[in-house]
Amino acid sequence: MAAKCSVTLAAMVVAILAVAMAIGSTEATSHLTSWAGPGCSGQTAIAGSCGCSNLQFYDGQEKSYQGQTARLYTETGCAGTSYLVFEDTQACGDFGWRSISIDC
């Protein structure tokens, strides 16, 4: 009886660990952090959704590349002139970017 309980308990533990690993292994998505203050300081906001997102702050941006390319745009709503970003990049200062579209 004790051996049967140990096997059942071990099976439950393995099942719980498998579920926990599956939940924790979701792939990271590329995202952009924007800063409100000069020199990439002050408040931050993160745009990380697939598709178009307007930037909240303009005094610095850092693109974290996780496999998804993105385009930065000079106008909100992903309009205006665009720039393709396909790697990690950081720029402190207002370079005119107002929105980002992440390709997922």
Phi and psi restraints in degrees (range 20) as a CNS / XPLOR table:
assign (resid 1 and name C) (resid 2 and name N)
       (resid 2 and name CA) (resid 2 and name C) 1.0 -64.3 20.0 2
assign (resid 2 and name N) (resid 2 and name CA)
       (resid 2 and name C) (resid 3 and name N) 1.0 -37.9 20.0 2
assign (resid 2 and name C) (resid 3 and name N)
       (resid 3 and name CA) (resid 3 and name C) 1.0 -65.5 20.0 2
assign (resid 3 and name N) (resid 3 and name CA)
       (resid 3 and name C) (resid 4 and name N) 1.0 -38.9 20.0 2
assign (resid 3 and name C) (resid 4 and name N)
       (resid 4 and name CA) (resid 4 and name C) 1.0 -65.1 20.0 2
assign (resid 4 and name N) (resid 4 and name CA)
       (resid 4 and name C) (resid 5 and name N) 1.0 -40.4 20.0 2
assign (resid 4 and name C) (resid 5 and name N)
       (resid 5 and name CA) (resid 5 and name C) 1.0 -65.5 20.0 2
assign (resid 5 and name N) (resid 5 and name CA)
       (resid 5 and name C) (resid 6 and name N) 1.0 -39.1 20.0 2
assign (resid 5 and name C) (resid 6 and name N)
       (resid 6 and name CA) (resid 6 and name C) 1.0 -64.4 20.0 2
assign (resid 6 and name N) (resid 6 and name CA)
       (resid 6 and name C) (resid 7 and name N) 1.0 -40.9 20.0 2
assign (resid 6 and name C) (resid 7 and name N)
       (resid 7 and name CA) (resid 7 and name C) 1.0 -66.0 20.0 2
assign (resid 7 and name N) (resid 7 and name CA)
       (resid 7 and name C) (resid 8 and name N) 1.0 -43.2 20.0 2
assign (resid 7 and name C) (resid 8 and name N)
       (resid 8 and name CA) (resid 8 and name C) 1.0 -63.5 20.0 2
assign (resid 8 and name N) (resid 8 and name CA)
       (resid 8 and name C) (resid 9 and name N) 1.0 -43.4 20.0 2
assign (resid 8 and name C) (resid 9 and name N)
       (resid 9 and name CA) (resid 9 and name C) 1.0 -63.7 20.0 2
assign (resid 9 and name N) (resid 9 and name CA)
       (resid 9 and name C) (resid 10 and name N) 1.0 -43.1 20.0 2
assign (resid 9 and name C) (resid 10 and name N)
       (resid 10 and name CA) (resid 10 and name C) 1.0 -62.7 20.0 2
assign (resid 10 and name N) (resid 10 and name CA)
       (resid 10 and name C) (resid 11 and name N) 1.0 -40.5 20.0 2
assign (resid 10 and name C) (resid 11 and name N)
       (resid 11 and name CA) (resid 11 and name C) 1.0 -64.2 20.0 2
assign (resid 11 and name N) (resid 11 and name CA)
       (resid 11 and name C) (resid 12 and name N) 1.0 -39.2 20.0 2
assign (resid 11 and name C) (resid 12 and name N)
       (resid 12 and name CA) (resid 12 and name C) 1.0 -65.4 20.0 2
assign (resid 12 and name N) (resid 12 and name CA)
       (resid 12 and name C) (resid 13 and name N) 1.0 -42.3 20.0 2
assign (resid 12 and name C) (resid 13 and name N)
       (resid 13 and name CA) (resid 13 and name C) 1.0 -62.9 20.0 2
assign (resid 13 and name N) (resid 13 and name CA)
       (resid 13 and name C) (resid 14 and name N) 1.0 -43.7 20.0 2
assign (resid 13 and name C) (resid 14 and name N)
       (resid 14 and name CA) (resid 14 and name C) 1.0 -61.9 20.0 2
assign (resid 14 and name N) (resid 14 and name CA)
       (resid 14 and name C) (resid 15 and name N) 1.0 -42.8 20.0 2
assign (resid 14 and name C) (resid 15 and name N)
       (resid 15 and name CA) (resid 15 and name C) 1.0 -63.3 20.0 2
assign (resid 15 and name N) (resid 15 and name CA)
       (resid 15 and name C) (resid 16 and name N) 1.0 -43.0 20.0 2
assign (resid 15 and name C) (resid 16 and name N)
       (resid 16 and name CA) (resid 16 and name C) 1.0 -64.0 20.0 2
assign (resid 16 and name N) (resid 16 and name CA)
       (resid 16 and name C) (resid 17 and name N) 1.0 -43.5 20.0 2
assign (resid 16 and name C) (resid 17 and name N)
       (resid 17 and name CA) (resid 17 and name C) 1.0 -63.9 20.0 2
assign (resid 17 and name N) (resid 17 and name CA)
       (resid 17 and name C) (resid 18 and name N) 1.0 -38.6 20.0 2
assign (resid 17 and name C) (resid 18 and name N)
       (resid 18 and name CA) (resid 18 and name C) 1.0 -63.1 20.0 2
assign (resid 18 and name N) (resid 18 and name CA)
       (resid 18 and name C) (resid 19 and name N) 1.0 -42.6 20.0 2
assign (resid 18 and name C) (resid 19 and name N)
       (resid 19 and name CA) (resid 19 and name C) 1.0 -65.5 20.0 2
assign (resid 19 and name N) (resid 19 and name CA)
       (resid 19 and name C) (resid 20 and name N) 1.0 -43.4 20.0 2
assign (resid 19 and name C) (resid 20 and name N)
       (resid 20 and name CA) (resid 20 and name C) 1.0 -62.3 20.0 2
assign (resid 20 and name N) (resid 20 and name CA)
       (resid 20 and name C) (resid 21 and name N) 1.0 -40.7 20.0 2
assign (resid 20 and name C) (resid 21 and name N)
       (resid 21 and name CA) (resid 21 and name C) 1.0 -67.7 20.0 2
assign (resid 21 and name N) (resid 21 and name CA)
       (resid 21 and name C) (resid 22 and name N) 1.0 -38.7 20.0 2
assign (resid 21 and name C) (resid 22 and name N)
       (resid 22 and name CA) (resid 22 and name C) 1.0 -64.7 20.0 2
assign (resid 22 and name N) (resid 22 and name CA)
       (resid 22 and name C) (resid 23 and name N) 1.0 -40.8 20.0 2
assign (resid 22 and name C) (resid 23 and name N)
       (resid 23 and name CA) (resid 23 and name C) 1.0 -67.6 20.0 2
assign (resid 23 and name N) (resid 23 and name CA)
       (resid 23 and name C) (resid 24 and name N) 1.0 -41.7 20.0 2
assign (resid 23 and name C) (resid 24 and name N)
       (resid 24 and name CA) (resid 24 and name C) 1.0 -78.1 20.0 2
assign (resid 24 and name N) (resid 24 and name CA)
       (resid 24 and name C) (resid 25 and name N) 1.0 -8.9 20.0 2
assign (resid 24 and name C) (resid 25 and name N)
       (resid 25 and name CA) (resid 25 and name C) 1.0 -100.7 20.0 2
assign (resid 25 and name N) (resid 25 and name CA)
       (resid 25 and name C) (resid 26 and name N) 1.0 18.6 20.0 2
assign (resid 25 and name C) (resid 26 and name N)
       (resid 26 and name CA) (resid 26 and name C) 1.0 -63.6 20.0 2
assign (resid 26 and name N) (resid 26 and name CA)
       (resid 26 and name C) (resid 27 and name N) 1.0 138.1 20.0 2
assign (resid 26 and name C) (resid 27 and name N)
       (resid 27 and name CA) (resid 27 and name C) 1.0 -69.8 20.0 2
assign (resid 27 and name N) (resid 27 and name CA)
       (resid 27 and name C) (resid 28 and name N) 1.0 142.5 20.0 2
assign (resid 27 and name C) (resid 28 and name N)
       (resid 28 and name CA) (resid 28 and name C) 1.0 -73.1 20.0 2
assign (resid 28 and name N) (resid 28 and name CA)
       (resid 28 and name C) (resid 29 and name N) 1.0 147.6 20.0 2
assign (resid 28 and name C) (resid 29 and name N)
       (resid 29 and name CA) (resid 29 and name C) 1.0 -106.7 20.0 2
assign (resid 29 and name N) (resid 29 and name CA)
       (resid 29 and name C) (resid 30 and name N) 1.0 142.2 20.0 2
assign (resid 29 and name C) (resid 30 and name N)
       (resid 30 and name CA) (resid 30 and name C) 1.0 -55.0 20.0 2
assign (resid 30 and name N) (resid 30 and name CA)
       (resid 30 and name C) (resid 31 and name N) 1.0 147.1 20.0 2
assign (resid 30 and name C) (resid 31 and name N)
       (resid 31 and name CA) (resid 31 and name C) 1.0 -150.2 20.0 2
assign (resid 31 and name N) (resid 31 and name CA)
       (resid 31 and name C) (resid 32 and name N) 1.0 166.0 20.0 2
assign (resid 31 and name C) (resid 32 and name N)
       (resid 32 and name CA) (resid 32 and name C) 1.0 -126.7 20.0 2
assign (resid 32 and name N) (resid 32 and name CA)
       (resid 32 and name C) (resid 33 and name N) 1.0 126.4 20.0 2
assign (resid 32 and name C) (resid 33 and name N)
       (resid 33 and name CA) (resid 33 and name C) 1.0 -97.7 20.0 2
assign (resid 33 and name N) (resid 33 and name CA)
       (resid 33 and name C) (resid 34 and name N) 1.0 132.1 20.0 2
assign (resid 33 and name C) (resid 34 and name N)
       (resid 34 and name CA) (resid 34 and name C) 1.0 -118.5 20.0 2
assign (resid 34 and name N) (resid 34 and name CA)
       (resid 34 and name C) (resid 35 and name N) 1.0 147.5 20.0 2
assign (resid 34 and name C) (resid 35 and name N)
       (resid 35 and name CA) (resid 35 and name C) 1.0 -113.2 20.0 2
assign (resid 35 and name N) (resid 35 and name CA)
       (resid 35 and name C) (resid 36 and name N) 1.0 149.2 20.0 2
assign (resid 35 and name C) (resid 36 and name N)
       (resid 36 and name CA) (resid 36 and name C) 1.0 -90.6 20.0 2
assign (resid 36 and name N) (resid 36 and name CA)
       (resid 36 and name C) (resid 37 and name N) 1.0 -21.7 20.0 2
assign (resid 36 and name C) (resid 37 and name N)
       (resid 37 and name CA) (resid 37 and name C) 1.0 -109.5 20.0 2
assign (resid 37 and name N) (resid 37 and name CA)
       (resid 37 and name C) (resid 38 and name N) 1.0 163.9 20.0 2
assign (resid 37 and name C) (resid 38 and name N)
       (resid 38 and name CA) (resid 38 and name C) 1.0 -64.4 20.0 2
assign (resid 38 and name N) (resid 38 and name CA)
       (resid 38 and name C) (resid 39 and name N) 1.0 149.0 20.0 2
assign (resid 38 and name C) (resid 39 and name N)
       (resid 39 and name CA) (resid 39 and name C) 1.0 67.2 20.0 2
assign (resid 39 and name N) (resid 39 and name CA)
       (resid 39 and name C) (resid 40 and name N) 1.0 30.6 20.0 2
assign (resid 39 and name C) (resid 40 and name N)
       (resid 40 and name CA) (resid 40 and name C) 1.0 58.0 20.0 2
assign (resid 40 and name N) (resid 40 and name CA)
       (resid 40 and name C) (resid 41 and name N) 1.0 55.8 20.0 2
assign (resid 40 and name C) (resid 41 and name N)
       (resid 41 and name CA) (resid 41 and name C) 1.0 -131.2 20.0 2
assign (resid 41 and name N) (resid 41 and name CA)
       (resid 41 and name C) (resid 42 and name N) 1.0 173.6 20.0 2
assign (resid 41 and name C) (resid 42 and name N)
       (resid 42 and name CA) (resid 42 and name C) 1.0 82.8 20.0 2
assign (resid 42 and name N) (resid 42 and name CA)
       (resid 42 and name C) (resid 43 and name N) 1.0 -155.0 20.0 2
assign (resid 42 and name C) (resid 43 and name N)
       (resid 43 and name CA) (resid 43 and name C) 1.0 -63.2 20.0 2
assign (resid 43 and name N) (resid 43 and name CA)
       (resid 43 and name C) (resid 44 and name N) 1.0 151.1 20.0 2
assign (resid 43 and name C) (resid 44 and name N)
       (resid 44 and name CA) (resid 44 and name C) 1.0 -126.2 20.0 2
assign (resid 44 and name N) (resid 44 and name CA)
       (resid 44 and name C) (resid 45 and name N) 1.0 157.3 20.0 2
assign (resid 44 and name C) (resid 45 and name N)
       (resid 45 and name CA) (resid 45 and name C) 1.0 -140.4 20.0 2
assign (resid 45 and name N) (resid 45 and name CA)
       (resid 45 and name C) (resid 46 and name N) 1.0 147.8 20.0 2
assign (resid 45 and name C) (resid 46 and name N)
       (resid 46 and name CA) (resid 46 and name C) 1.0 -117.8 20.0 2
assign (resid 46 and name N) (resid 46 and name CA)
       (resid 46 and name C) (resid 47 and name N) 1.0 128.6 20.0 2
assign (resid 46 and name C) (resid 47 and name N)
       (resid 47 and name CA) (resid 47 and name C) 1.0 -106.8 20.0 2
assign (resid 47 and name N) (resid 47 and name CA)
       (resid 47 and name C) (resid 48 and name N) 1.0 112.0 20.0 2
assign (resid 47 and name C) (resid 48 and name N)
       (resid 48 and name CA) (resid 48 and name C) 1.0 -135.9 20.0 2
assign (resid 48 and name N) (resid 48 and name CA)
       (resid 48 and name C) (resid 49 and name N) 1.0 6.5 20.0 2
assign (resid 48 and name C) (resid 49 and name N)
       (resid 49 and name CA) (resid 49 and name C) 1.0 -81.0 20.0 2
assign (resid 49 and name N) (resid 49 and name CA)
       (resid 49 and name C) (resid 50 and name N) 1.0 148.7 20.0 2
assign (resid 49 and name C) (resid 50 and name N)
       (resid 50 and name CA) (resid 50 and name C) 1.0 -65.9 20.0 2
assign (resid 50 and name N) (resid 50 and name CA)
       (resid 50 and name C) (resid 51 and name N) 1.0 144.4 20.0 2
assign (resid 50 and name C) (resid 51 and name N)
       (resid 51 and name CA) (resid 51 and name C) 1.0 92.3 20.0 2
assign (resid 51 and name N) (resid 51 and name CA)
       (resid 51 and name C) (resid 52 and name N) 1.0 -158.4 20.0 2
assign (resid 51 and name C) (resid 52 and name N)
       (resid 52 and name CA) (resid 52 and name C) 1.0 -87.9 20.0 2
assign (resid 52 and name N) (resid 52 and name CA)
       (resid 52 and name C) (resid 53 and name N) 1.0 135.0 20.0 2
assign (resid 52 and name C) (resid 53 and name N)
       (resid 53 and name CA) (resid 53 and name C) 1.0 -138.3 20.0 2
assign (resid 53 and name N) (resid 53 and name CA)
       (resid 53 and name C) (resid 54 and name N) 1.0 136.2 20.0 2
assign (resid 53 and name C) (resid 54 and name N)
       (resid 54 and name CA) (resid 54 and name C) 1.0 -79.9 20.0 2
assign (resid 54 and name N) (resid 54 and name CA)
       (resid 54 and name C) (resid 55 and name N) 1.0 143.1 20.0 2
assign (resid 54 and name C) (resid 55 and name N)
       (resid 55 and name CA) (resid 55 and name C) 1.0 -78.9 20.0 2
assign (resid 55 and name N) (resid 55 and name CA)
       (resid 55 and name C) (resid 56 and name N) 1.0 142.8 20.0 2
assign (resid 55 and name C) (resid 56 and name N)
       (resid 56 and name CA) (resid 56 and name C) 1.0 -87.9 20.0 2
assign (resid 56 and name N) (resid 56 and name CA)
       (resid 56 and name C) (resid 57 and name N) 1.0 -35.9 20.0 2
assign (resid 56 and name C) (resid 57 and name N)
       (resid 57 and name CA) (resid 57 and name C) 1.0 -125.4 20.0 2
assign (resid 57 and name N) (resid 57 and name CA)
       (resid 57 and name C) (resid 58 and name N) 1.0 159.2 20.0 2
assign (resid 57 and name C) (resid 58 and name N)
       (resid 58 and name CA) (resid 58 and name C) 1.0 -127.3 20.0 2
assign (resid 58 and name N) (resid 58 and name CA)
       (resid 58 and name C) (resid 59 and name N) 1.0 0.3 20.0 2
assign (resid 58 and name C) (resid 59 and name N)
       (resid 59 and name CA) (resid 59 and name C) 1.0 -87.7 20.0 2
assign (resid 59 and name N) (resid 59 and name CA)
       (resid 59 and name C) (resid 60 and name N) 1.0 9.9 20.0 2
assign (resid 59 and name C) (resid 60 and name N)
       (resid 60 and name CA) (resid 60 and name C) 1.0 168.1 20.0 2
assign (resid 60 and name N) (resid 60 and name CA)
       (resid 60 and name C) (resid 61 and name N) 1.0 146.0 20.0 2
assign (resid 60 and name C) (resid 61 and name N)
       (resid 61 and name CA) (resid 61 and name C) 1.0 -138.3 20.0 2
assign (resid 61 and name N) (resid 61 and name CA)
       (resid 61 and name C) (resid 62 and name N) 1.0 145.0 20.0 2
assign (resid 61 and name C) (resid 62 and name N)
       (resid 62 and name CA) (resid 62 and name C) 1.0 -134.1 20.0 2
assign (resid 62 and name N) (resid 62 and name CA)
       (resid 62 and name C) (resid 63 and name N) 1.0 119.3 20.0 2
assign (resid 62 and name C) (resid 63 and name N)
       (resid 63 and name CA) (resid 63 and name C) 1.0 -96.5 20.0 2
assign (resid 63 and name N) (resid 63 and name CA)
       (resid 63 and name C) (resid 64 and name N) 1.0 122.5 20.0 2
assign (resid 63 and name C) (resid 64 and name N)
       (resid 64 and name CA) (resid 64 and name C) 1.0 -99.5 20.0 2
assign (resid 64 and name N) (resid 64 and name CA)
       (resid 64 and name C) (resid 65 and name N) 1.0 111.6 20.0 2
assign (resid 64 and name C) (resid 65 and name N)
       (resid 65 and name CA) (resid 65 and name C) 1.0 -86.4 20.0 2
assign (resid 65 and name N) (resid 65 and name CA)
       (resid 65 and name C) (resid 66 and name N) 1.0 120.9 20.0 2
assign (resid 65 and name C) (resid 66 and name N)
       (resid 66 and name CA) (resid 66 and name C) 1.0 -123.0 20.0 2
assign (resid 66 and name N) (resid 66 and name CA)
       (resid 66 and name C) (resid 67 and name N) 1.0 26.7 20.0 2
assign (resid 66 and name C) (resid 67 and name N)
       (resid 67 and name CA) (resid 67 and name C) 1.0 108.3 20.0 2
assign (resid 67 and name N) (resid 67 and name CA)
       (resid 67 and name C) (resid 68 and name N) 1.0 -12.8 20.0 2
assign (resid 67 and name C) (resid 68 and name N)
       (resid 68 and name CA) (resid 68 and name C) 1.0 -105.9 20.0 2
assign (resid 68 and name N) (resid 68 and name CA)
       (resid 68 and name C) (resid 69 and name N) 1.0 126.8 20.0 2
assign (resid 68 and name C) (resid 69 and name N)
       (resid 69 and name CA) (resid 69 and name C) 1.0 -74.0 20.0 2
assign (resid 69 and name N) (resid 69 and name CA)
       (resid 69 and name C) (resid 70 and name N) 1.0 165.0 20.0 2
assign (resid 69 and name C) (resid 70 and name N)
       (resid 70 and name CA) (resid 70 and name C) 1.0 -148.6 20.0 2
assign (resid 70 and name N) (resid 70 and name CA)
       (resid 70 and name C) (resid 71 and name N) 1.0 160.5 20.0 2
assign (resid 70 and name C) (resid 71 and name N)
       (resid 71 and name CA) (resid 71 and name C) 1.0 -123.2 20.0 2
assign (resid 71 and name N) (resid 71 and name CA)
       (resid 71 and name C) (resid 72 and name N) 1.0 129.9 20.0 2
assign (resid 71 and name C) (resid 72 and name N)
       (resid 72 and name CA) (resid 72 and name C) 1.0 -91.2 20.0 2
assign (resid 72 and name N) (resid 72 and name CA)
       (resid 72 and name C) (resid 73 and name N) 1.0 141.5 20.0 2
assign (resid 72 and name C) (resid 73 and name N)
       (resid 73 and name CA) (resid 73 and name C) 1.0 -123.4 20.0 2
assign (resid 73 and name N) (resid 73 and name CA)
       (resid 73 and name C) (resid 74 and name N) 1.0 151.2 20.0 2
assign (resid 73 and name C) (resid 74 and name N)
       (resid 74 and name CA) (resid 74 and name C) 1.0 -81.9 20.0 2
assign (resid 74 and name N) (resid 74 and name CA)
       (resid 74 and name C) (resid 75 and name N) 1.0 -9.9 20.0 2
assign (resid 74 and name C) (resid 75 and name N)
       (resid 75 and name CA) (resid 75 and name C) 1.0 -128.4 20.0 2
assign (resid 75 and name N) (resid 75 and name CA)
       (resid 75 and name C) (resid 76 and name N) 1.0 157.2 20.0 2
assign (resid 75 and name C) (resid 76 and name N)
       (resid 76 and name CA) (resid 76 and name C) 1.0 -65.1 20.0 2
assign (resid 76 and name N) (resid 76 and name CA)
       (resid 76 and name C) (resid 77 and name N) 1.0 161.5 20.0 2
assign (resid 76 and name C) (resid 77 and name N)
       (resid 77 and name CA) (resid 77 and name C) 1.0 71.7 20.0 2
assign (resid 77 and name N) (resid 77 and name CA)
       (resid 77 and name C) (resid 78 and name N) 1.0 20.0 20.0 2
assign (resid 77 and name C) (resid 78 and name N)
       (resid 78 and name CA) (resid 78 and name C) 1.0 56.1 20.0 2
assign (resid 78 and name N) (resid 78 and name CA)
       (resid 78 and name C) (resid 79 and name N) 1.0 47.7 20.0 2
assign (resid 78 and name C) (resid 79 and name N)
       (resid 79 and name CA) (resid 79 and name C) 1.0 -118.6 20.0 2
assign (resid 79 and name N) (resid 79 and name CA)
       (resid 79 and name C) (resid 80 and name N) 1.0 169.2 20.0 2
assign (resid 79 and name C) (resid 80 and name N)
       (resid 80 and name CA) (resid 80 and name C) 1.0 87.1 20.0 2
assign (resid 80 and name N) (resid 80 and name CA)
       (resid 80 and name C) (resid 81 and name N) 1.0 -161.6 20.0 2
assign (resid 80 and name C) (resid 81 and name N)
       (resid 81 and name CA) (resid 81 and name C) 1.0 -71.4 20.0 2
assign (resid 81 and name N) (resid 81 and name CA)
       (resid 81 and name C) (resid 82 and name N) 1.0 139.7 20.0 2
assign (resid 81 and name C) (resid 82 and name N)
       (resid 82 and name CA) (resid 82 and name C) 1.0 -119.9 20.0 2
assign (resid 82 and name N) (resid 82 and name CA)
       (resid 82 and name C) (resid 83 and name N) 1.0 160.7 20.0 2
assign (resid 82 and name C) (resid 83 and name N)
       (resid 83 and name CA) (resid 83 and name C) 1.0 -137.2 20.0 2
assign (resid 83 and name N) (resid 83 and name CA)
       (resid 83 and name C) (resid 84 and name N) 1.0 123.9 20.0 2
assign (resid 83 and name C) (resid 84 and name N)
       (resid 84 and name CA) (resid 84 and name C) 1.0 -77.3 20.0 2
assign (resid 84 and name N) (resid 84 and name CA)
       (resid 84 and name C) (resid 85 and name N) 1.0 130.3 20.0 2
assign (resid 84 and name C) (resid 85 and name N)
       (resid 85 and name CA) (resid 85 and name C) 1.0 -118.3 20.0 2
assign (resid 85 and name N) (resid 85 and name CA)
       (resid 85 and name C) (resid 86 and name N) 1.0 122.5 20.0 2
assign (resid 85 and name C) (resid 86 and name N)
       (resid 86 and name CA) (resid 86 and name C) 1.0 -131.7 20.0 2
assign (resid 86 and name N) (resid 86 and name CA)
       (resid 86 and name C) (resid 87 and name N) 1.0 24.0 20.0 2
assign (resid 86 and name C) (resid 87 and name N)
       (resid 87 and name CA) (resid 87 and name C) 1.0 -158.4 20.0 2
assign (resid 87 and name N) (resid 87 and name CA)
       (resid 87 and name C) (resid 88 and name N) 1.0 169.7 20.0 2
assign (resid 87 and name C) (resid 88 and name N)
       (resid 88 and name CA) (resid 88 and name C) 1.0 -63.4 20.0 2
assign (resid 88 and name N) (resid 88 and name CA)
       (resid 88 and name C) (resid 89 and name N) 1.0 136.6 20.0 2
assign (resid 88 and name C) (resid 89 and name N)
       (resid 89 and name CA) (resid 89 and name C) 1.0 -153.9 20.0 2
assign (resid 89 and name N) (resid 89 and name CA)
       (resid 89 and name C) (resid 90 and name N) 1.0 147.3 20.0 2
assign (resid 89 and name C) (resid 90 and name N)
       (resid 90 and name CA) (resid 90 and name C) 1.0 -138.7 20.0 2
assign (resid 90 and name N) (resid 90 and name CA)
       (resid 90 and name C) (resid 91 and name N) 1.0 137.5 20.0 2
assign (resid 90 and name C) (resid 91 and name N)
       (resid 91 and name CA) (resid 91 and name C) 1.0 -141.7 20.0 2
assign (resid 91 and name N) (resid 91 and name CA)
       (resid 91 and name C) (resid 92 and name N) 1.0 125.1 20.0 2
assign (resid 91 and name C) (resid 92 and name N)
       (resid 92 and name CA) (resid 92 and name C) 1.0 -99.8 20.0 2
assign (resid 92 and name N) (resid 92 and name CA)
       (resid 92 and name C) (resid 93 and name N) 1.0 122.3 20.0 2
assign (resid 92 and name C) (resid 93 and name N)
       (resid 93 and name CA) (resid 93 and name C) 1.0 130.8 20.0 2
assign (resid 93 and name N) (resid 93 and name CA)
       (resid 93 and name C) (resid 94 and name N) 1.0 165.2 20.0 2
assign (resid 93 and name C) (resid 94 and name N)
       (resid 94 and name CA) (resid 94 and name C) 1.0 -89.4 20.0 2
assign (resid 94 and name N) (resid 94 and name CA)
       (resid 94 and name C) (resid 95 and name N) 1.0 105.6 20.0 2
assign (resid 94 and name C) (resid 95 and name N)
       (resid 95 and name CA) (resid 95 and name C) 1.0 -100.3 20.0 2
assign (resid 95 and name N) (resid 95 and name CA)
       (resid 95 and name C) (resid 96 and name N) 1.0 10.6 20.0 2
assign (resid 95 and name C) (resid 96 and name N)
       (resid 96 and name CA) (resid 96 and name C) 1.0 92.0 20.0 2
assign (resid 96 and name N) (resid 96 and name CA)
       (resid 96 and name C) (resid 97 and name N) 1.0 1.8 20.0 2
assign (resid 96 and name C) (resid 97 and name N)
       (resid 97 and name CA) (resid 97 and name C) 1.0 -77.9 20.0 2
assign (resid 97 and name N) (resid 97 and name CA)
       (resid 97 and name C) (resid 98 and name N) 1.0 132.0 20.0 2
assign (resid 97 and name C) (resid 98 and name N)
       (resid 98 and name CA) (resid 98 and name C) 1.0 -122.3 20.0 2
assign (resid 98 and name N) (resid 98 and name CA)
       (resid 98 and name C) (resid 99 and name N) 1.0 -14.0 20.0 2
assign (resid 98 and name C) (resid 99 and name N)
       (resid 99 and name CA) (resid 99 and name C) 1.0 -156.1 20.0 2
assign (resid 99 and name N) (resid 99 and name CA)
       (resid 99 and name C) (resid 100 and name N) 1.0 164.9 20.0 2
assign (resid 99 and name C) (resid 100 and name N)
       (resid 100 and name CA) (resid 100 and name C) 1.0 -139.8 20.0 2
assign (resid 100 and name N) (resid 100 and name CA)
       (resid 100 and name C) (resid 101 and name N) 1.0 143.4 20.0 2
assign (resid 100 and name C) (resid 101 and name N)
       (resid 101 and name CA) (resid 101 and name C) 1.0 -120.9 20.0 2
assign (resid 101 and name N) (resid 101 and name CA)
       (resid 101 and name C) (resid 102 and name N) 1.0 117.3 20.0 2
assign (resid 101 and name C) (resid 102 and name N)
       (resid 102 and name CA) (resid 102 and name C) 1.0 -98.9 20.0 2
assign (resid 102 and name N) (resid 102 and name CA)
       (resid 102 and name C) (resid 103 and name N) 1.0 126.1 20.0 2
assign (resid 102 and name C) (resid 103 and name N)
       (resid 103 and name CA) (resid 103 and name C) 1.0 -87.4 20.0 2
assign (resid 103 and name N) (resid 103 and name CA)
       (resid 103 and name C) (resid 104 and name N) 1.0 109.2 20.0 2
